[in-house]
Amino acid sequence: QVLLVESGGGLVQAGGSLRLSCVASGSTFSINRIAWYRQAPGKQRERVAAISSGSGGSTDYADSVKGRFSISRDNAKNTVYLEMNSLKPEDTGVYYCYAAYLSGGKLGSNWGQGTQVTVSS
């Protein structure tokens, strides 16, 4: 199993920046992909960015964050980062880390507990 712990959320003014961290533990060697999701009050959870565990670490982003957010990983620290720049009030929400991995030959997944990001106008 893979356990995830997020950190780095907080309150920031519009136009500001934050960097979120997601530390993975457990069977980290089995991770296929890690993604950041967010959920605003009254809205569905949406995927913000994702990065694969393979060499090169391919990434993809939601259209709403392209050019402003950047996902990266540090394999030595089992950590995935989400660098968020030019933040907007609509970026407010709880940000969750999600990992997809192989366990006993089957696909598994897990979520972190989430970290709150609030962007004031």
Beta strands, then each sheet from edge to edge (+ up, - down):
strand 1: 2-7
strand 2: 10-13
strand 3: 18-26
strand 4: 31-39
strand 5: 46-52
strand 6: 59-61
strand 7: 69-74
strand 8: 79-84
strand 9: 93-103
strand 10: 106-111
strand 11: 115-120
sheet 1: 1+ 3- 8+ 7-
sheet 2: 2+ 11+ 9- 4+ 5- 6+
sheet 3: 2+ 11+ 9- 10+
end
